[in-house]
Amino acid sequence: MWLYQIGITLLKIGLYLSAPFSEKNRKFLREHKGIFKQLATFARIRQDEPCFWFHCASLGEFEQGRPVIEALKEKYPSACIILTFFSSSGYEVRKDYELANLVCYLPLDGFFNARRFVKLVRPTVAIFIKYEFWYGYLRALKHDDIPSISVSTLLRPDTTPFRWYGGFYRRMLRLITHYFVQDELTGKLLESIGIRSTTLAGDTRFDRVAALCHQAETIELVEEFKGNEKVMVVGSNWPPDTEVLLPFIREFEEQMKFIIAPHNIGEEHLAYIEKSIPYKIIRYSQAKENTISNYRVLLIDNIGMLTSLYRYGDFAYVGGAFGKSLHNILEPATFGMPLFFGNRSYQHVREANDLLKLKGAVTVNDTKDLRYKFLTVWNDEEKQQQVAEICQNYVQTHTGATQKVVDYLERYLS
């Protein structure tokens, strides 16, 4: 145990020593400066209502915790929500999240920081999302008899807790009061190390995307662009995706329209796409309602619209799988449409594997393969409808995890 504390202390020393030579480490120290002062100010003004502390590693985990926060606040408006992040990508996007009473970075773990944090926050329950486990914080919560739960937990047999050398991690996992697991395998893995307080709940992201389907905004410009034509929405494409897509778009832009929402909206990437598709392409920021229908390709040059854009799609290509990782395919799936993505980095994405088995999605090797697989559904209206229903049904049948978590949390609100 003390080895862990020594390791955390050495890490902190290393951060300070390396800061003059590392912008990343300087940024980390700047972001974490003054957190306890912020917490102390909050502690002084906090009312004596139930308080739920949600911790997310980053933005993706926040989207899994968000349905639970929203359901809690809808049913118990006076409940206090503390939201902490480990990474700047989550904090910077959600630092003004309106349903949280306080949003901040999580102080670096360690017994002293953890005890201080827990004493100031005084959570009724601590909720950790997916696979966020911090020994110091879990130990401090256990010491003060504060229950902790893990939501949308997903574990694999080849990870450290289930190796012969994973004793420390097994002890840490046993500090969690209750787990809401995504699949049966995770439940069995936890049982194999003596943890039986689990509920098979699924992934709360399904509840999030199902709600988004009903909440998606109407975008008048995009409605005018689509008209009565078929549209393929290209979401979060990276340069390797773009290279596969450009010849395909040039071939099919007369038969259907395209909405391209790149992951990188830097000027260089946008200009490259425009130069490669010189025929009737317009940026969203430059489009006019009375002329947008004349264009065949709509290039999105802002952040935050993609979810609502999928509602206008008849087909979707989701980027990332030719690079590090496939991006979110649940959002287009919930709107019901055939899905296409690269054939390299998707194996760790559970919903991608599920939808491939169900034939709601297909992987592509290159432009030629995309063209061939696209034509199998393009020329068959009945198959298009069948695939769309497969995707929608997949999302709907996996909803319900949020309600199970909220039902459990209600015991602490009585």
C-alpha positions, -999 to 999 in steps of 0.1 A, spaced: 0 0 0 27 24 9 46 15 -22 16 29 -41 18 62 -22 56 63 -28 49 58 -65 24 86 -66 48 109 -48 76 101 -72 52 107 -101 44 142 -87 81 150 -82 88 138 -117 60 161 -131 76 192 -114 111 183 -125 102 176 -161 78 206 -164 105 230 -177 111 206 -206 75 193 -213 46 215 -223 23 185 -216 34 183 -180 33 221 -175 -2 220 -187 -11 192 -163 3 211 -134 -15 244 -144 -48 226 -147 -45 210 -113 -34 241 -95 -59 254 -70 -83 224 -71 -84 221 -33 -91 258 -29 -120 254 -53 -133 224 -34 -130 242 -1 -150 271 -14 -177 247 -26 -178 229 7 -185 261 25 -216 269 4 -229 234 -2 -263 226 12 -271 195 32 -287 175 3 -277 141 -11 -245 145 -31 -234 122 -59 -198 123 -71 -193 112 -107 -158 106 -119 -150 101 -156 -117 97 -173 -126 117 -203 -154 128 -226 -163 93 -237 -169 82 -202 -188 113 -195 -213 103 -222 -218 71 -203 -224 88 -170 -245 115 -184 -278 95 -187 -275 86 -150 -269 123 -140 -298 134 -161 -322 108 -148 -312 116 -112 -317 153 -117 -350 149 -134 -363 128 -105 -345 146 -77 -338 182 -88 -322 192 -55 -296 164 -56 -260 177 -57 -238 165 -85 -200 167 -84 -183 159 -117 -146 152 -119 -124 145 -149 -89 131 -153 -82 144 -188 -84 179 -202 -105 168 -232 -134 159 -209 -130 189 -186 -126 216 -213 -157 205 -231 -179 199 -200 -166 224 -174 -198 244 -177 -221 214 -176 -254 228 -164 -266 198 -143 -234 197 -121 -230 218 -90 -193 216 -94 -170 204 -123 -133 201 -117 -102 179 -123 -96 150 -100 -66 157 -78 -37 133 -83 -44 101 -63 -27 92 -31 -39 86 5 -35 122 16 -51 138 -14 -79 112 -14 -88 117 23 -87 155 19 -110 153 -12 -135 130 4 -137 151 36 -144 182 15 -169 167 -9 -187 144 15 -204 124 -12 -234 103 -4 -223 79 -32 -193 79 -55 -199 67 -91 -170 57 -113 -176 52 -150 -164 22 -170 -129 13 -158 -118 43 -136 -103 28 -105 -81 48 -81 -68 29 -50 -64 60 -28 -99 73 -34 -115 39 -31 -97 33 2 -107 67 15 -144 61 6 -143 27 23 -127 42 54 -156 67 57 -183 40 49 -193 58 17 -206 34 -10 -190 34 -44 -204 20 -76 -189 13 -110 -212 19 -140 -209 4 -175 -180 -17 -162 -162 -36 -190 -133 -59 -182 -113 -84 -202 -95 -116 -191 -61 -105 -205 -59 -74 -183 -38 -70 -152 -64 -78 -125 -67 -114 -139 -30 -121 -143 -9 -139 -117 8 -106 -108 -24 -86 -104 -29 -90 -67 -28 -52 -60 -54 -45 -87 -77 -73 -74 -76 -58 -39 -85 -24 -55 -114 -39 -74 -128 -54 -42 -131 -20 -26 -160 -11 -50 -194 -16 -33 -213 -26 -64 -207 -31 -101 -231 -25 -130 -214 -45 -158 -219 -43 -195 -217 -80 -202 -218 -115 -187 -180 -120 -192 -172 -90 -169 -195 -104 -143 -178 -138 -144 -144 -123 -143 -153 -103 -111 -168 -134 -96 -136 -153 -103 -118 -129 -79 -145 -131 -52 -167 -102 -62 -203 -111 -64 -220 -77 -59 -228 -71 -95 -257 -64 -118 -258 -72 -155 -271 -38 -167 -255 -32 -201 -240 1 -214 -257 34 -204 -245 48 -238 -274 31 -254 -298 51 -233 -279 82 -243 -281 77 -280 -317 65 -279 -326 98 -262 -306 117 -287 -327 102 -315 -357 120 -300 -338 151 -291 -320 157 -324 -323 192 -336 -339 202 -369 -314 220 -390 -332 239 -417 -301 244 -439 -295 206 -440 -332 199 -446 -330 222 -477 -298 205 -488 -312 170 -485 -346 177 -502 -360 143 -514 -326 127 -522 -306 100 -506 -277 112 -483 -246 95 -470 -233 111 -438 -196 108 -433 -188 112 -396 -154 119 -380 -133 110 -410 -96 112 -406 -72 116 -436 -69 78 -443 -107 76 -444 -108 107 -467 -84 90 -492 -108 60 -494 -139 82 -496 -129 108 -522 -130 86 -553 -162 71 -541 -178 105 -536 -167 117 -570 -183 85 -585 -216 87 -567 -223 125 -562 -247 125 -590 -268 97 -576 -269 109 -539 -257 137 -517 -230 137 -491 -226 154 -457 -190 153 -446 -182 161 -409 -144 156 -406 -128 149 -372 -102 176 -380 -118 208 -392 -85 226 -396 -82 247 -428 -57 225 -445 -79 194 -443 -110 213 -453 -93 229 -483 -79 195 -494 -114 180 -494 -127 210 -514 -99 208 -539 -105 170 -544 -143 174 -549 -145 206 -570 -179 198 -582 -207 215 -563 -193 214 -527 -201 241 -501 -190 246 -465 -218 248 -440 -206 282 -428 -209 296 -463 -242 280 -473 -274 299 -480 -309 285 -476 -321 296 -511 -291 280 -529 -279 251 -508 -301 226 -526 -279 231 -557 -249 215 -541 -241 178 -539 -216 178 -510 -220 197 -477 -188 201 -458 -193 207 -421 -167 232 -407 -178 233 -371 -180 210 -340 -211 197 -323 -235 190 -351 -228 154 -360 -254 138 -338 -282 159 -353 -268 154 -389 -272 116 -387 -310 121 -387 -307 132 -423 -287 101 -434 -298 71 -454 -263 57 -452 -233 64 -429 -196 61 -431 -179 64 -397 -142 73 -396 -113 63 -373 -110 26 -381 -82 31 -406 -63 48 -378 -63 44 -340 -99 36 -333 -133 36 -348 -155 65 -337 -190 64 -323 -213 41 -345 -242 40 -320 -254 75 -330 -259 66 -367 -272 32 -357 -300 46 -336 -313 66 -366 -314 34 -386 -292 31 -417 -265 8 -432 -231 15 -417 -197 14 -433 -162 18 -416 -126 7 -421 -114 -28 -415 -85 -22 -391 -91 -7 -357 -126 -17 -346 -121 -51 -330 -122 -36 -294 -155 -18 -301 -182 -41 -289 -211 -26 -308 -191 -27 -340 -185 -65 -337 -222 -69 -327 -235 -50 -357 -211 -68 -381 -225 -101 -369 -261 -89 -373 -252 -75 -408 -262 -40 -398 -226 -28 -406 -198 -38 -430 -161 -31 -430 -143 -19 -461 -107 -24 -472 -104 4 -498 -124 24 -523 -131 -5 -545 -144 -26 -516 -165 3 -504 -181 7 -539 -188 -31 -541 -204 -34 -507 -223 -1 -510 -239 -13 -543 -253 -44 -526 -276 -22 -506 -279 8 -529 -296 -14 -556 -320 -31 -531 -345 -9 -513 -358 -38 -493 -324 -47 -480 -318 -10 -471 -349 -11 -449 -339 -44 -433 -304 -32 -424 -319 1 -410 -342 -19 -388 -314 -42 -376 -294 -11 -364 -324 6 -347 -335 -26 -330 -299 -33 -318 -299 1 -299 -334 -3 -286 -329 -38 -272 -298 -27 -253 -314 3 -235 -324 2 -198 -290 3 -180 -296 38 -167 -329 29 -149 -312 0 -131 -285 23 -118 -310 50 -107 -331 24 -90 -301 13 -70 -291 49 -61 -326 57 -48 -319 37 -17 -296 66 -7 -322 92 -13 -348 80 12 
